[in-house]
Amino acid sequence: MSNLENGQAAFEAEDYINAFRLLKPIAEQGNAEAQCVIANMYQLGLGLERDFSEAIHWYEKSAEQGYGVASNNLAEIFRSGACGIAANQEKAEKWYHKAREQEFLHTRRNFLSNNS
């Protein structure tokens, strides 16, 4: 198994410290999936202290590479003002649209139809 697969397996087994150790170097090398998982770990404080600015940083890196889950997660953060970040509907709409373009089809349809 690759380090990415081992990191994903550790994450799924809730071995977050090992998952972070395996996935962070892969994220730093530009892997969008690893970046999204690292962002999720920072956002939720899984195996490390919550750090919302780091979560957004890693979600943006992942989303900018076309990873729809990351775009959707950013949209949710900005829509709700989660993570100690002020709500920003314009940014939320931008990331929801990006997620749809990236074929992430589980975005908030009502938000998109009411704010398009």
N, C-alpha and C positions, 0 to 999 in steps of 0.2 A: 504494500500500500504506500501511496505517496504521503508526504507530510500534510498536504491538504486533506486527503482522506482520513489520515490519522487525527488531524485536528478537528475535523467534522465529527468523527466518531467520539472523540473525547468530549466535544460540546454536547452531543446528543446524550452521552452518558452522564452529563452534568459534572464532568471533571474539568471545570472551567479554568483552573490554573494551568493545567497541561494543555488545554485547548488554546489558551492565549499564548503560551510559550511556543506552540507549533505554528499557529496561524499568523502571529504578528509579523515575523520575517517575510512570510508570503504576501501579506497585505502591503508591507513596505516595498516589495518588489512589483506591486501593481496589480495583484489578482483581485478583481472586483468582488468575487464571492467572499474571499477571506476578509476584505475590507468591510463588507457589510456585516459579517459575523462579529468582527472586532468592534464595530460601531454599536451593535446590539449589546455586546458585553459592557461597553462603557455606559450606554444609556440605562441599562437595568442594574448595573453594579454586579455583574456575574463574575465572581472570582477576583474582582478588583473594586476599588472605590469608584462610585459613580462619578462620571466627568462628562457633563453634557456638551461642553465645547469640543471635547475629543470625539464624542459620538457624532456630532454634526460634521466635524472635519472628515471622519472616515466614511460617513454616509455620502457626503458630497463627492469624495474621491470615487466611490463605487458607482454612484448615480451618473457621474460624468462619463463613465465608461459604458453606460447603457444597461446597468443592472437595475431593473424595474422595482424590485423589492426595496432597494435603498431609496429610490426616488419616492416611492409611496411612503416609506417611513419618515422621510424628511417632510413630506406634505402633511402627514399627521402631526408631527411636532409643531410645524408652523400654524396649522389650522387650530389646534387646541391650546397652543401656548405651553405645551408640555416641556419638561426638562428645564424649567426655570427660564425659558425663552419666551419673549413677548409674542403673543399671537400676531400673525402677519398673513392676512388672507391672500394678498397678492403673491407672496412667496409660496403659500400653500397651493394656490391655483397653478402656478408655474410647475411645481413638482408633481402635482396630480396629472397635468397634461403630459409631462415628460414620462411619467410612469405608463400612461396609456400608449404613448408613442413607442415605448420599450416593450409593449405587449404584456404589461402587467395589468390584467383585466379586472382586478378586484378593487379598483380605486372607488372612492365615494362618488357614485354616479349622480346623486342628488346635488352634491357640491359642484360638480362639473356642469351639470345642466342649468343650475341656478346662477352660476358665475362665469359662464362662457361669453 
